[in-house]
Amino acid sequence: MKEEKLKEYLLLFPGSSVSTPFTPNTNVYKVKDKIFALYQVKEGYININIKAEPEDNLGYRDIFECVSPGYHMNKKHWSTIKVTGEMPENFFKQVLKESYEIIIKSLTKKQREEIKS
């Protein structure tokens, strides 16, 4: 997936926003001030951190060489995916969606309702 397509996809999620609070080349995607994805382009590849259930993170790392423990994140709950094309795009999109959904579940009922409206 190319960077422009990734940006567009991540902003499709209701309530999502992007900022660069750490460095100008670190794009941070949040919903209600909670991060669900962040990435940098390094050596020509997108390296994106996503949140997942701990057992899913372990599975992703076992199946795909492009997945490693989350860079500068809690290694149990976050993984870094080097977007090389190894992970099929449909699966990659599903992983991104699940990261967003984990964050949505952590919001209060009021915050979730604000996103829906």
TORBAZA-631804 format. One line per 4 residues: their letters; for each residue x, y, z of C-alpha. Coordinates in pm, 1 decimal, decimal comma. Layout:
BEGIN
a = X Y Z ~ ...
# end
This chain:
BEGIN
mkee = 0,0 0,0 0,0 ~ 132,3 342,1 -93,3 ~ 152,6 620,0 164,1 ~ -124,2 835,5 13,9
klke = -364,7 541,1 7,8 ~ -273,2 456,8 368,3 ~ -338,4 816,5 480,6 ~ -677,1 817,2 308,7
ylll = -772,4 480,5 456,9 ~ -681,1 575,1 814,9 ~ -883,0 896,4 791,8 ~ -1193,9 703,5 680,1
fpgs = -1247,1 580,5 1034,7 ~ -1508,5 794,2 1213,4 ~ -1350,9 1052,1 1444,1 ~ -995,0 985,9 1327,6
svst = -744,1 1267,2 1295,0 ~ -378,1 1294,2 1208,9 ~ -101,6 1504,2 1361,5 ~ 277,2 1509,3 1385,8
pftp = 343,5 1566,8 1758,6 ~ 676,0 1380,3 1776,3 ~ 864,5 1461,3 1457,2 ~ 755,2 1609,4 1123,8
ntnv = 782,5 1266,5 959,2 ~ 589,3 1068,6 1223,9 ~ 220,3 1064,2 1135,3 ~ 5,1 989,0 1439,3
ykvk = -356,9 879,0 1392,8 ~ -588,7 923,1 1687,7 ~ -950,1 901,1 1783,3 ~ -1048,4 1116,6 2081,7
dkif = -678,6 1175,7 2163,8 ~ -599,3 802,2 2175,5 ~ -348,7 667,3 1925,1 ~ -458,2 378,2 1704,7
alyq = -176,7 396,3 1446,3 ~ 144,1 585,3 1379,9 ~ 399,1 554,5 1107,3 ~ 719,1 682,0 952,2
vkeg = 871,1 617,6 614,8 ~ 1221,1 473,8 661,0 ~ 1449,9 346,1 388,8 ~ 1164,9 365,5 139,2
yini = 919,0 159,4 345,3 ~ 629,4 258,4 567,3 ~ 681,3 134,2 922,6 ~ 348,1 150,7 1102,6
nika = 269,2 74,8 1465,9 ~ -71,1 -79,8 1530,1 ~ -245,0 -193,8 1843,7 ~ -372,1 -552,4 1864,7
eped = -470,0 -812,4 2117,8 ~ -153,2 -970,1 2265,3 ~ -224,0 -1314,4 2114,3 ~ -287,7 -1156,3 1772,3
nlgy = 40,9 -967,3 1791,6 ~ 225,9 -1292,2 1858,2 ~ 46,8 -1459,3 1567,5 ~ 126,9 -1175,6 1326,4
rdif = 493,3 -1195,0 1425,2 ~ 497,8 -1572,2 1372,9 ~ 332,6 -1554,7 1030,2 ~ 490,3 -1245,0 876,1
ecvs = 856,7 -1145,9 871,6 ~ 747,1 -784,6 819,8 ~ 590,3 -772,4 1169,6 ~ 799,2 -705,2 1478,6
pgyh = 733,5 -588,9 1836,0 ~ 610,3 -227,6 1846,6 ~ 894,5 20,9 1803,1 ~ 901,4 253,8 2107,6
mnkk = 569,3 104,3 2224,3 ~ 446,2 -159,7 2467,4 ~ 565,1 -478,4 2295,9 ~ 273,3 -683,0 2425,8
hwst = 1,3 -458,6 2282,3 ~ 169,6 -301,3 1978,8 ~ 338,8 -432,6 1666,5 ~ 532,3 -258,9 1392,9
ikvt = 452,0 -360,7 1037,8 ~ 704,1 -284,7 766,5 ~ 482,1 -239,0 461,7 ~ 672,1 -444,3 205,5
gemp = 381,2 -617,0 34,5 ~ 439,6 -942,0 224,8 ~ 115,9 -897,4 418,5 ~ -181,2 -908,4 178,3
enff = -348,3 -567,2 149,9 ~ -693,0 -688,9 258,5 ~ -542,3 -846,4 569,5 ~ -338,1 -531,1 636,0
kqvl = -653,9 -318,4 615,2 ~ -827,8 -553,9 858,2 ~ -538,3 -521,1 1105,9 ~ -564,3 -140,5 1083,1
kesy = -939,8 -156,8 1138,7 ~ -894,8 -381,5 1441,8 ~ -642,1 -136,4 1589,2 ~ -900,8 141,1 1554,4
eiii = -1174,9 -77,6 1704,1 ~ -962,5 -162,3 2009,3 ~ -928,3 208,7 2080,8 ~ -1298,9 273,2 2020,6
kslt = -1383,1 4,1 2278,4 ~ -1161,4 180,4 2533,3 ~ -1355,8 508,3 2502,9 ~ -1641,6 604,7 2728,1
kkqr = -1996,3 555,3 2605,7 ~ -2032,6 933,2 2573,4 ~ -1717,0 958,6 2360,1 ~ -1837,0 675,9 2133,7
eeik = -2171,3 851,8 2090,0 ~ -1995,5 1178,5 2000,2 ~ -1810,0 996,8 1723,5 ~ -2131,1 851,0 1583,0
s = -2298,1 1193,3 1554,8
# end
